[in-house]
Amino acid sequence: MNAVIARRIAVLRKGRNLSFDELAARCGVSKGMLVQIEQGRANPSIATLCRVAAGLRVSVAELVAAGEAADAPVRLIAPGQARRLWHGPKGGSASLLVGSDGPDMLELWTWEIQPGERYEAQAHPADTQELIHVTDGTLALEVDGTIHLVEPGGSAFARTDRSHAYACAGPEPVRFTMAVAEWSHPRSGRR
């Protein structure tokens, strides 16, 4: 996966005639980290991938794509081909199932968080929204310091352009599907 990400970022950065310094300024990721990512020596977090994608004006799905044709009317992701982008310390995971091209983008994720695990997310760009549906376990969804419990079969809408986190709130793993919508330009009247 790191090799795919390294190649995609290099191709996109060079295709836009951006130096490492220019991309670093655009995305808020250090030049050193960008160099390490392009050389395949870093394992970037989801937050770092989001920042780099925003700086390149593409979606995270485009960064992790293994050469799929961007202009195809349909892109199929075979079973087992989802991109796992987070591994929890107790076996949890987050996988990007499918996503649109950016800079306006829509992504579909699947998450599993084990008891005792927590994923802290940085604020996404303005007006980013998430739709969450819990299939198993109880999700502790924290937004701006307030925890909301989402039971099995329950769903939630969250504005994630602020600090937020996901955690397992019970003795059994929590599994949920999440759709993320992010726009390159904030939309007026959405708040």
Secondary structure as UniProt FT lines:
FT   HELIX           2..15
FT   TURN            16..17
FT   HELIX           20..27
FT   HELIX           31..38
FT   TURN            39..40
FT   HELIX           46..56
FT   HELIX           60..64
FT   TURN            70..71
FT   TURN            79..80
FT   STRAND          83..87
FT   TURN            89..90
FT   STRAND          93..99
FT   STRAND          105..113
FT   TURN            115..116
FT   STRAND          118..121
FT   TURN            126..127
FT   STRAND          129..136
FT   STRAND          139..143
FT   TURN            144..145
FT   STRAND          146..150
FT   TURN            152..153
FT   STRAND          155..159
FT   STRAND          164..168
FT   STRAND          174..182
FT   TURN            188..189
//
